[in-house]
Amino acid sequence: MAEARARRIDLWHLTGGRALLQKEGFRRLLMTRVLAQLGQNAIFYALFVLVAQKTNASIYTGLLVIAFAIPSATLGPLSGVIVDRFSRGWLLVVMNGLRLLMCLALVASDQSVWILYVFSLLLSASMQFVGPAESAALAQVVEQDELTGANSLFNLGGLAGQAGGMAILAPIFLKTVGASPLFILAGALFAAAAVIIATVPRLGAAYAPRYPSSAGVRTQFARAWRALRGDDQAYMALIMAVVGSASLLVGITLLPRYAKSILDVSTENLIFVFSPAAIGLFLGLRLVGRLERFLGKGRTVSLGFALLTLSLLSFGLVGKLGAFLTHQNPLDLFDPGPFDERSGRIIVTMVTAVVAGFAYSLIGVASRALINERIAGEMQGRVFAALTVLSNLASIVPLLLAGALADWLGVQPVLVAVAALMALFVIWTAWRVRFASPGGAYG
């Protein structure tokens, strides 16, 4: 028995988390995240497919993503303050319980497009509390010198939940028994997450257990923002994380049209074309610690952002890159070549997805680890809420424009434009930060 247990721990050691997984609090927090991510991502993919099938236009899938983004504009500041003032563990219990009830209500509904939008709003509202609470709770169950490894393994748990929910649970259920049984299973996963997180004792305490007034919410959120803005490294990490997240949401909005018009792949099967992104995410989680030690956290975030920009550009130029691949004929072994145009575009897309996953992994882990390190613990809930708020607010207008322009001009020009604009914005912001703080260093 002892030998079998040693093998299990060594298997986890391959993911970089042997010592961390021996910590009871971290292990339970990680289990909670995996279960909740399984349910959350299965639901999101199901909603995405259902809306795409019912409407067949990018503007409507864009509205679905916007429905996820809107609650952050009203709940983001409040959720950050509440996360910092109440028990993070019990907040996660309550939010997962509410998500269980939402799933049951969705099963009982007629699941029309407008009902799907409303459910997206409600699910996103709960996520405004769950995301900051999980990120801030991480610093309560591990030591400061373990934060990078903990964030890496925590993101790996999220990756497992995303892959399991979007690439396994949702496609299988949608192709067999339908959406309603999938929503019931997601509710059961949320219930299990609530039960597990309730057993983490170190998350039971609150920093200041009293309900904040609306004026207090604004004041305390502004105080956390000033603290973040006063730290050049943390601020630039947040900006790149925000722009990267917004660009990801735009890309998700365009996926159905990209799959249908460029790759000739059905909406239900597009997850399999983009599944190699999980390889990149995993590699990023495994290598981010080494890159941080070599480059520093700030430059690691910058590297991830540069690779993400190049990935979007590659998606936008997939037609030209696919044609180039199609005409390659090593040693004249094939006539006319080993790939046709469609398979060439699919191969370029899959390879680019690996790079994009790697880049997004670097941005996510390094930026959060840097914020964990440089921002006071009692403010981290508000700072992570600010990250969520800005990511969603920054994406609303681009989502509407990208969806409409993609229906009019096509997907590829829009993706090229998004890559160019995100690069220019971050360069401009970095120049302003350096101009305002000439002595600051980002590394």
Secondary structure as the mmCIF struct_conf table of DSSP 4:
data_model
#
loop_
_struct_conf.conf_type_id
_struct_conf.id
_struct_conf.beg_label_comp_id
_struct_conf.beg_label_asym_id
_struct_conf.beg_label_seq_id
_struct_conf.end_label_comp_id
_struct_conf.end_label_asym_id
_struct_conf.end_label_seq_id
HELX_RH_AL_P HELX_RH_AL_P1 ALA A 2 HIS A 13
TURN_TY1_P TURN_TY1_P1 LEU A 14 GLY A 16
HELX_RH_AL_P HELX_RH_AL_P2 ARG A 18 LEU A 21
TURN_TY1_P TURN_TY1_P2 GLN A 22 GLN A 22
BEND BEND1 LYS A 23 LYS A 23
HELX_RH_AL_P HELX_RH_AL_P3 GLU A 24 THR A 55
BEND BEND2 ALA A 57 ALA A 57
HELX_RH_AL_P HELX_RH_AL_P4 SER A 58 ARG A 85
BEND BEND3 PHE A 86 PHE A 86
HELX_RH_AL_P HELX_RH_AL_P5 ARG A 88 ALA A 108
BEND BEND4 SER A 109 SER A 109
HELX_RH_AL_P HELX_RH_AL_P6 VAL A 113 VAL A 141
BEND BEND5 VAL A 142 VAL A 142
HELX_RH_3T_P HELX_RH_3T_P1 GLN A 144 GLU A 146
HELX_RH_AL_P HELX_RH_AL_P7 LEU A 147 GLN A 162
HELX_RH_PI_P HELX_RH_PI_P1 ALA A 163 LEU A 169
HELX_RH_AL_P HELX_RH_AL_P8 ALA A 170 LYS A 175
TURN_TY1_P TURN_TY1_P3 THR A 176 VAL A 177
HELX_RH_AL_P HELX_RH_AL_P9 ALA A 179 ILE A 197
TURN_TY1_P TURN_TY1_P4 ALA A 198 THR A 199
HELX_RH_3T_P HELX_RH_3T_P2 PRO A 201 LEU A 203
BEND BEND6 GLY A 204 GLY A 204
BEND BEND7 TYR A 207 ALA A 208
BEND BEND8 ARG A 210 ARG A 210
HELX_LH_PP_P HELX_LH_PP_P1 TYR A 211 SER A 213
HELX_RH_AL_P HELX_RH_AL_P10 SER A 214 ARG A 229
TURN_TY1_P TURN_TY1_P5 GLY A 230 GLY A 230
HELX_RH_AL_P HELX_RH_AL_P11 ASP A 232 ARG A 257
HELX_RH_PI_P HELX_RH_PI_P2 TYR A 258 LEU A 263
HELX_RH_3T_P HELX_RH_3T_P3 THR A 267 ASN A 269
HELX_RH_AL_P HELX_RH_AL_P12 LEU A 270 PHE A 274
TURN_TY1_P TURN_TY1_P6 SER A 275 PRO A 276
HELX_RH_AL_P HELX_RH_AL_P13 ALA A 277 LEU A 295
HELX_RH_AL_P HELX_RH_AL_P14 LYS A 297 GLY A 316
TURN_TY1_P TURN_TY1_P7 LEU A 317 LEU A 317
HELX_RH_AL_P HELX_RH_AL_P15 VAL A 318 THR A 326
TURN_TY1_P TURN_TY1_P8 HIS A 327 HIS A 327
HELX_RH_3T_P HELX_RH_3T_P4 PRO A 330 ASP A 332
BEND BEND9 PHE A 334 PRO A 336
BEND BEND10 PRO A 338 PRO A 338
HELX_RH_AL_P HELX_RH_AL_P16 GLU A 341 ARG A 374
BEND BEND11 ILE A 375 ILE A 375
HELX_RH_3T_P HELX_RH_3T_P5 GLY A 377 MET A 379
HELX_RH_AL_P HELX_RH_AL_P17 GLN A 380 LEU A 409
HELX_RH_AL_P HELX_RH_AL_P18 VAL A 411 ALA A 436
TURN_TY1_P TURN_TY1_P9 PRO A 438 GLY A 439
#
